[in-house]
């Protein structure tokens, strides 16, 4: 059996973050698409469609990203659990309040 090849490098900060999720993906291509998708979602693209992300990242087309989302064997629950575990680790037991605002309106925080 051939050992798996290392993932193709992207942006170092993103790579560092994504490494915490590496074992959630069965193969290197799925992991690379995970990184690519996150990079595209964090980009300044005005519309975050798969074709737009693929063009932005100079991928040949969006088929790899589409396959990753539709057919690649990874677990949404495993990703969600890992994300929650990482957040809990960073918080270190401190209480937190999360507010979700879906309006997209700009918020101004007043400091007194």
Secondary structure, DSSP 8 states (H G I E B T S, - for coil): -----------HHHHHHHHTTGGGSSSHHHHHHHHHHHHHHTS--SS--HHHHHHHTT-S-SHHHHHHHHTS---HHHHHHHHHHHHHHHHTT---------S---------
